[in-house]
């Protein structure tokens, strides 16, 4: 005879998987934010000056 299904255990396992997926996605977002902030800090504060003056 087969075991009686344990729905609470199955539900808890699904919830753990969902939580792990959410945490992984959040870590990816935080890494992307950190990369953007690092790029922004490395970029010059002033816009680059054009090489040639504008012809008027």
For each residue, the residues with C-beta under 8 A, 3 or more apart:
1:
2:
3: 6
4:
5: 10
6: 3 9 10
7: 10 11
8: 11 12
9: 6 12 13
10: 5 6 7 13 14
11: 7 8 14 15
12: 8 9 15 16
13: 9 10 16 17
14: 10 11 17 18
15: 11 12 18 19
16: 12 13 19 20
17: 13 14 20 21
18: 14 15 21 22
19: 15 16 22 23
20: 16 17 23 24
21: 17 18 24 25
22: 18 19 25 26
23: 19 20 26 27
24: 20 21 27 28
25: 21 22 28 29
26: 22 23 29 30
27: 23 24 30 31
28: 24 25 31 32
29: 25 26 32 33
30: 26 27 33 34
31: 27 28 34 35
32: 28 29 35 36
33: 29 30 36 37
34: 30 31 37 38
35: 31 32 38 39
36: 32 33 39 40
37: 33 34 40 41
38: 34 35 41 42
39: 35 36 42 43
40: 36 37 43
41: 37 38
42: 38 39
43: 39 40
44: 47 48
45:
46: 49
47: 44
48: 44
49: 46
50: 53 54
51:
52:
53: 50
54: 50
55:
56:
